Amino acid sequence: MAGRADFQTAVDQFSDWRWRLNNLYWITDKAGRRVRFEMNVMQMSLFEEMHYLNVLLKARQLGLTTFIQIFMLDACVFNRDIRAGTIAHTLGDVQTIFRDKIKYPYDNLPEAIRNAVPVVRTNQSELLLANNSSIRVGTSLRSGTLQYLHISEYGKLCAKFPDKAREVRTGALNTVQAGQMVFVESTAEGQEGHFYALCEDAQVKQRQALELSELDFKFHFFPWWKEPQYSIAPEGVIISDAFVKYFRQLAEQGITLRPGQKAWYVKKAEIQLGDMKREYPSTPDEAFEASVEGAYYADQMAIADAEERIGVFPHVEGYPVHTISDIGMDDTNSVWLFQVLPGRVRMIGYFEHTGTGMDGMLDELERRATEHGYIYGAHNMPHDIKVREWTRGGMTRIEIMLKEVKARGLGTVRKVERAYVHDRINGTRRILAKVEFDQAGCAQGIKCLRNYRKDWDEDLGVFRDEPLHNWASHGADAFGGLAIIFTGLAPEPLKPERKPLPTFQTMTFNEFADSTPRHSERV
């Protein structure tokens, strides 16, 4: 009787997916020790809340990749004819994931299970079992139909290998049919690419509480503060005013941190610098607003955030508004509006215009002057204003602009001298410490500065020390012109306009009296 009960217990346990995951598999932990796999808080949350299609925005080192691999391996071991696959963005990641998160857990299963479902074929990227189920890892999985698909670090794949990301989107994702399972996970990599689009679309559905179909992605967010290990003894850790305010803002959003968590975050941020919010986000918006990997100005923009120099910084009356522009080769022209104030430069606006040439730019400047009361000073134009396509009637660009600006009463025009790209980048890094940004007026320009990054060398697997020319380079190049003229900038308040006295013939007595100096005013 006892033996029958024990047998039934074993049947019940092996029929329970949760029990199998928490009791059958072994892994190596962060210290390299062999330990039994048991789902942590984050992994359990995903297990209980997963949908058919899942997009995961996460902080680093939460164990989600390990969980997904063991989840898919278990499906293959205990079911016939399953096809599971993982796409990683480098060959090195392929080998590591397969070795440590698939082959090692399988090899350490109880012997009875391995004898019941032995390996038929294996190599460095695929495990084929005797029940005709298989699990594999690769940089691309176009062929075959998959019941389980995991795309690892998809945000990085979209940022560094856009062609490969397109292949994943059109190839591997199309092999998964309705009712099968997909996990797309990554840390954030800026506000572009398919991973960003997936997260944005899934968040909209989540906010609207829509019922998801089998072909809708469900959004999951795994922040750093849900990981219990991300905490240290708070004694001796100095929390600056900027971090105090940051933690207060999180509390206002319902995220209350313990002293040990705050201490961990402060010390980790000292190492991560401008990468902190991307690698260890507290909120989804924060993750995507952070600078991308390889961004030139990641640290400087993070400091600007911490020092609260990105916020509400509107136009200051009494000072002229200047502009700095870049003329794009693909007809995207970028314009920053700024003011030189005592001790700082204030960026109050940014816009891009395409296909409208100089007239379109001047129309927009004129509209803003009328709407906001701007009085323009100098329009700083790039050195190549003389040689590109804004020409008419045999006049150069700068001649036309001088004529148009004067006719419209929009200030003056000044040509910015040419500078090498690295001089412009280094100059921008220096001046960002003295610049403040109006968030509302400069949102797109700020996004450009955060996403202006080095080009990725796919063959060598490193960033080149050359900028990637994409949508972000327009605004960043225009801002770089400011670095060239920065040392010559000085606050020059507008001179008050003196109204001319009316003629004697039209003066009333009161006007004459008002225009005549009092005894106390005479010299």
C-alpha positions in Angstrom: 0.0 0.0 0.0 2.8 2.4 0.9 4.6 1.5 -2.3 1.5 2.4 -4.3 1.2 5.7 -2.5 4.9 6.5 -3.2 4.4 5.6 -6.8 1.3 7.9 -7.1 3.3 10.7 -5.4 6.1 10.3 -7.9 3.6 10.4 -10.8 2.0 13.5 -9.4 5.4 15.2 -8.9 6.7 14.4 -12.4 3.4 15.6 -13.8 3.9 19.0 -12.1 5.9 21.4 -14.3 6.7 23.7 -11.3 7.9 20.7 -9.2 10.1 19.5 -12.0 11.7 22.9 -12.5 12.5 23.3 -8.8 13.8 19.8 -8.1 15.3 18.1 -11.1 17.9 20.5 -12.6 21.3 21.5 -11.5 23.3 24.6 -12.6 26.4 26.5 -11.7 25.8 29.7 -9.7 27.7 33.0 -10.0 30.5 31.7 -7.8 30.9 28.6 -10.1 29.4 26.2 -7.5 27.1 23.3 -8.5 23.7 24.1 -7.1 20.1 22.8 -7.5 18.1 25.1 -9.7 15.1 26.7 -7.8 13.1 29.5 -9.3 13.9 32.9 -7.7 11.3 35.7 -7.3 11.7 37.0 -10.9 11.7 33.5 -12.5 8.7 32.5 -10.5 6.9 35.7 -11.6 7.6 34.9 -15.3 6.5 31.3 -14.8 3.2 32.3 -13.3 2.4 35.2 -15.6 3.7 34.1 -19.0 1.6 34.3 -22.1 2.1 32.7 -25.5 4.2 35.6 -26.8 6.3 37.4 -24.2 8.5 40.5 -24.4 10.8 40.9 -21.4 12.5 44.2 -20.5 15.0 43.5 -17.7 17.9 44.6 -15.6 21.1 42.6 -15.8 21.9 39.3 -14.0 18.4 38.3 -12.9 18.6 34.7 -14.1 15.9 34.9 -16.8 17.9 33.4 -19.6 18.8 30.5 -17.3 15.1 30.0 -16.5 13.9 30.1 -20.1 16.5 27.5 -21.2 15.6 25.1 -18.4 11.9 25.7 -19.1 12.4 24.8 -22.7 14.8 21.9 -21.9 12.1 20.4 -19.6 9.5 20.7 -22.3 11.8 18.7 -24.6 12.7 16.0 -22.0 9.1 15.3 -21.0 7.3 15.7 -24.3 7.8 14.1 -27.7 8.5 15.9 -31.0 9.2 19.3 -29.5 11.4 21.8 -31.3 12.9 24.6 -29.2 15.4 27.2 -30.2 17.4 30.2 -28.9 18.8 33.0 -30.9 21.9 34.8 -29.4 23.5 37.8 -30.9 27.1 36.4 -31.0 28.7 33.0 -31.5 30.4 33.2 -28.1 27.0 33.7 -26.5 25.6 30.7 -28.5 28.3 28.4 -27.1 28.0 29.7 -23.5 24.2 29.4 -23.4 24.3 25.9 -24.8 27.1 24.6 -22.6 26.1 26.2 -19.3 22.3 26.5 -19.5 21.3 23.4 -21.6 23.9 20.7 -21.7 25.0 21.0 -18.1 21.5 20.9 -16.7 20.7 17.9 -18.9 23.9 16.0 -18.0 23.1 16.5 -14.3 19.5 15.1 -14.5 18.8 12.0 -12.4 20.3 9.0 -14.2 16.9 7.3 -14.6 15.6 10.2 -16.6 18.6 10.4 -18.8 18.3 6.6 -19.5 14.7 7.0 -20.4 15.4 10.0 -22.7 18.9 9.6 -23.9 20.8 11.9 -26.2 20.8 10.8 -29.8 23.0 13.5 -31.2 24.8 16.6 -29.7 27.3 19.2 -30.8 28.2 22.6 -29.5 24.8 24.1 -30.3 22.1 21.3 -30.5 20.8 18.5 -28.3 18.6 15.9 -30.0 16.9 13.4 -27.7 15.5 9.9 -28.3 11.9 11.1 -28.0 12.6 13.2 -31.2 12.6 16.5 -29.3 15.5 18.9 -29.7 16.8 22.1 -28.4 19.3 24.3 -30.2 21.1 27.7 -30.0 22.3 29.8 -32.9 22.7 33.3 -34.2 19.9 32.6 -36.7 17.1 30.0 -36.8 15.3 30.4 -40.1 14.6 26.8 -41.0 12.1 24.5 -39.4 9.1 25.1 -37.2 9.5 25.9 -33.5 7.1 25.3 -30.6 9.4 27.3 -28.3 11.6 30.3 -29.3 13.8 32.4 -27.1 15.5 35.5 -28.5 18.2 36.6 -26.2 19.3 40.3 -25.8 17.2 41.3 -28.8 17.7 45.0 -28.0 21.4 44.7 -28.5 20.9 42.6 -31.7 18.7 45.4 -33.1 21.2 48.1 -32.2 24.4 46.3 -33.4 23.2 44.0 -36.1 20.1 45.5 -37.8 20.3 43.2 -40.8 20.4 40.2 -38.5 17.5 41.6 -36.4 15.5 41.9 -39.6 16.3 38.3 -40.4 15.1 37.2 -37.0 11.9 39.2 -37.3 11.0 37.9 -40.8 12.5 34.5 -40.3 12.5 32.9 -36.9 9.5 34.7 -35.5 7.5 33.5 -38.5 8.3 29.9 -37.7 6.2 30.1 -34.5 2.5 29.5 -35.0 -0.4 30.8 -32.9 -0.6 29.0 -29.5 3.2 28.3 -29.4 5.6 30.1 -27.1 8.1 33.0 -27.6 10.3 34.8 -25.1 12.0 38.0 -26.4 14.2 39.4 -23.7 16.8 42.2 -23.4 18.1 45.2 -21.6 17.1 48.4 -23.3 19.1 49.9 -26.2 17.6 53.3 -26.9 14.3 54.3 -28.4 14.6 52.6 -31.8 14.5 49.1 -33.3 12.1 46.2 -33.2 12.6 45.4 -29.5 11.6 48.9 -28.6 8.6 48.7 -30.8 7.5 45.4 -29.3 7.8 46.8 -25.8 5.9 50.0 -26.7 3.1 48.1 -28.4 2.8 45.6 -25.6 2.8 48.3 -22.9 -0.1 50.1 -24.7 -2.2 46.9 -24.6 -1.2 46.4 -20.9 -2.3 50.0 -20.0 -5.6 49.5 -21.8 -6.1 46.2 -20.1 -6.9 44.6 -23.4 -7.5 40.8 -23.7 -4.5 39.4 -25.5 -4.8 37.0 -28.4 -2.4 34.2 -29.1 -0.5 36.5 -31.4 -0.3 39.5 -29.1 2.9 40.0 -27.1 2.6 40.4 -23.3 4.9 42.9 -21.6 7.0 41.9 -18.6 9.3 44.3 -16.8 11.9 43.1 -14.3 13.6 46.0 -12.5 16.8 45.8 -10.4 15.0 46.5 -7.1 13.0 43.3 -7.3 16.2 41.3 -6.9 16.9 40.6 -3.2 20.6 40.2 -3.8 20.9 43.8 -5.0 21.5 45.2 -1.5 24.5 46.0 0.7 25.1 47.2 4.2 24.2 50.9 4.1 26.7 52.0 6.8 29.3 54.4 5.4 27.6 54.9 2.0 27.2 58.6 1.3 24.0 59.3 -0.6 24.2 62.6 -2.5 21.4 65.1 -2.8 20.8 64.0 -6.4 20.3 60.4 -5.4 18.1 61.4 -2.5 15.9 63.2 -4.9 16.0 60.3 -7.4 14.9 57.9 -4.7 12.1 60.3 -3.6 10.8 60.4 -7.2 10.7 56.6 -7.2 8.8 56.6 -3.9 6.2 58.9 -5.5 5.7 56.2 -8.2 5.2 53.6 -5.5 8.7 52.2 -5.5 10.0 52.3 -1.9 13.6 51.2 -1.4 15.2 49.9 1.7 18.5 51.6 2.9 20.5 48.6 1.7 19.0 48.9 -1.8 19.8 52.6 -1.9 23.3 51.9 -0.9 23.7 49.2 -3.5 22.4 51.5 -6.2 24.7 54.4 -5.3 27.8 52.2 -5.3 26.8 50.4 -8.5 26.2 53.8 -10.2 29.8 54.8 -9.3 31.0 52.0 -11.6 28.3 52.0 -14.3 28.2 55.9 -14.7 26.1 56.7 -17.8 25.1 53.0 -18.3 23.4 52.6 -15.0 19.8 53.3 -16.0 20.1 51.1 -19.1 21.7 48.1 -17.3 19.8 48.5 -14.0 16.5 50.4 -14.8 14.0 51.2 -12.1 11.1 51.8 -14.6 10.5 51.0 -18.2 10.5 54.6 -19.3 13.9 55.1 -17.6 15.3 52.1 -19.4 14.6 53.4 -22.9 15.5 57.0 -22.1 19.0 56.0 -21.0 21.9 56.3 -23.5 22.6 53.3 -25.7 25.7 51.1 -25.4 28.7 52.9 -27.1 27.0 56.3 -26.8 29.5 59.1 -26.9 27.8 61.3 -24.3 26.3 58.7 -21.9 28.3 59.8 -18.9 27.7 63.5 -19.6 24.0 63.1 -20.1 23.7 61.0 -16.9 25.4 63.8 -15.0 23.1 66.4 -16.5 20.2 64.2 -15.3 21.7 63.9 -11.8 22.3 67.6 -11.6 18.8 68.4 -12.8 19.9 70.3 -15.8 17.3 68.6 -18.0 13.9 69.8 -17.0 11.9 73.0 -17.1 14.2 75.7 -18.5 12.1 78.1 -20.6 13.0 81.1 -22.7 14.4 84.0 -20.6 13.2 87.4 -21.7 15.9 90.1 -22.1 18.4 87.8 -23.8 18.6 87.0 -27.6 17.9 83.6 -28.9 20.6 82.1 -31.1 20.6 79.0 -33.3 23.1 76.4 -34.3 22.3 74.2 -37.3 23.5 71.2 -39.3 22.7 70.7 -42.9 22.2 67.0 -43.5 23.3 65.1 -46.6 19.9 63.4 -46.8 18.1 66.7 -46.6 17.4 66.4 -42.8 18.4 69.8 -41.4 18.6 70.1 -37.6 18.4 73.4 -35.6 19.0 74.0 -31.9 17.7 77.2 -30.3 19.7 78.5 -27.3 20.4 81.5 -25.1 23.7 82.5 -23.5 22.9 83.4 -19.8 25.3 84.3 -17.0 27.3 81.2 -16.2 25.4 78.8 -18.5 24.0 78.1 -21.9 20.3 77.2 -22.1 18.9 75.1 -24.9 15.3 76.1 -25.3 14.3 74.3 -28.5 15.1 71.8 -31.2 13.5 71.0 -34.5 14.3 69.1 -37.7 13.0 69.9 -41.1 13.2 67.8 -44.3 12.6 68.7 -47.9 11.8 72.4 -47.3 15.3 73.9 -47.5 16.2 77.3 -46.0 12.8 78.7 -46.5 11.3 76.0 -44.3 13.8 76.7 -41.5 13.3 80.4 -41.6 9.5 80.0 -41.6 9.7 77.9 -38.5 12.0 80.4 -36.8 9.7 83.2 -37.7 6.7 81.2 -36.3 8.4 80.6 -33.0 9.5 84.3 -32.7 5.8 85.3 -33.2 4.5 82.7 -30.8 7.1 83.0 -28.0 8.4 86.6 -28.4 11.9 85.6 -29.4 14.4 88.2 -30.5 17.0 86.5 -32.5 20.7 87.1 -32.3 23.1 85.0 -34.5 22.2 82.0 -36.6 25.3 79.9 -36.6 25.5 77.8 -39.8 28.0 75.0 -40.7 31.1 75.7 -42.7 29.6 74.0 -45.8 26.8 76.5 -46.1 28.6 77.8 -49.2 28.7 74.6 -51.1 25.4 72.6 -50.7 22.1 72.9 -52.4 20.3 76.0 -51.0 21.2 78.1 -54.1 19.1 80.3 -56.4 19.9 82.8 -59.0 23.7 82.1 -58.8 23.9 83.2 -55.1 25.6 81.1 -52.5 23.6 79.7 -49.6 25.1 82.2 -47.1 24.3 85.1 -49.4 20.7 84.0 -49.7 20.4 83.5 -46.0 21.9 86.9 -45.1 19.4 88.5 -47.5 16.4 86.5 -46.1 17.3 86.9 -42.4 17.7 90.6 -42.9 14.5 91.0 -44.8 12.5 89.1 -42.1 14.2 90.8 -39.2 15.5 87.6 -37.8 19.0 88.6 -36.6 22.3 87.9 -38.3 24.1 84.9 -39.8 27.5 83.6 -38.8 29.5 80.7 -40.3 31.0 78.1 -37.9 34.5 77.0 -38.8 35.1 73.4 -39.8 36.3 71.0 -37.1 37.3 67.3 -37.2 34.7 65.0 -35.9 36.7 63.9 -32.8 37.4 67.5 -31.9 33.7 68.2 -32.1 32.9 65.2 -29.9 35.5 66.0 -27.3 34.4 69.6 -27.3 30.8 68.5 -26.8 31.8 66.4 -23.8 33.4 69.4 -22.2 30.6 71.9 -22.7 27.8 69.5 -21.6 28.7 70.3 -18.0 27.7 73.9 -18.6 24.5 73.4 -20.5 20.9 73.1 -19.4 18.0 71.7 -21.5 14.3 72.5 -21.6 12.9 69.0 -21.7 9.7 70.0 -23.5 11.4 72.1 -26.2 14.4 69.9 -26.8 12.9 66.3 -26.4 14.0 65.1 -29.8 17.4 66.8 -29.6 18.1 65.2 -26.2 17.1 61.9 -27.6 19.7 62.4 -30.4 22.5 63.2 -27.9 21.6 60.1 -25.8 21.7 57.9 -28.9 24.7 59.3 -30.8 27.1 56.4 -30.7 30.1 54.6 -32.1 29.7 52.4 -35.1 29.9 48.6 -34.4 32.4 46.5 -36.2 30.6 43.2 -36.7 33.7 41.3 -37.9 35.9 42.3 -34.9 33.1 42.5 -32.4 34.1 45.9 -31.1 33.0 49.5 -31.4 34.9 51.5 -34.0 36.1 54.9 -32.9 33.9 56.5 -35.6 30.3 57.6 -35.2 27.4 55.7 -36.6 25.6 57.8 -39.1 21.9 57.4 -38.3 18.9 59.5 -37.3 20.7 60.6 -34.0 23.7 62.0 -35.8 21.7 65.0 -37.2 20.9 66.6 -33.9 24.3 65.6 -32.4 26.3 67.1 -35.3 24.3 70.3 -35.0 25.0 70.5 -31.2 28.7 69.8 -31.9 28.8 73.1 -33.7 28.1 74.8 -30.4 31.3 73.3 -29.0 33.3 75.0 -31.7 31.9 78.5 -30.9 31.5 78.0 -27.1 34.5 79.8 -25.9 33.4 82.9 -27.8 29.9 83.0 -26.2 29.1 85.6 -23.6 25.8 86.8 -22.2 24.7 89.9 -23.9 21.4 91.2 -22.6 19.2 92.9 -25.1 19.4 96.7 -25.0 16.0 98.2 -24.1 14.3 99.9 -27.1 14.2 103.7 -26.7 11.0 105.1 -28.2 11.5 108.4 -30.1 9.9 111.5 -28.5 6.8 112.7 -30.4 7.1 115.9 -32.3 6.1 119.2 -30.7 3.2 119.6 -33.0 1.5 116.4 -31.8 2.4 116.6 -28.1 -0.3 117.0 -25.6 0.6 119.0 -22.5 0.8 115.8 -20.4 3.1 114.2 -22.9 5.3 117.3 -22.9 5.4 117.2 -19.1 6.3 113.5 -19.0 9.1 114.0 -21.5 10.7 117.0 -19.6 13.2 116.0 -16.9 12.3 116.8 -13.3 14.7 118.8 -11.2 15.9 115.7 -9.4 16.6 114.1 -12.8 18.7 116.9 -14.3 22.4 116.7 -14.3 
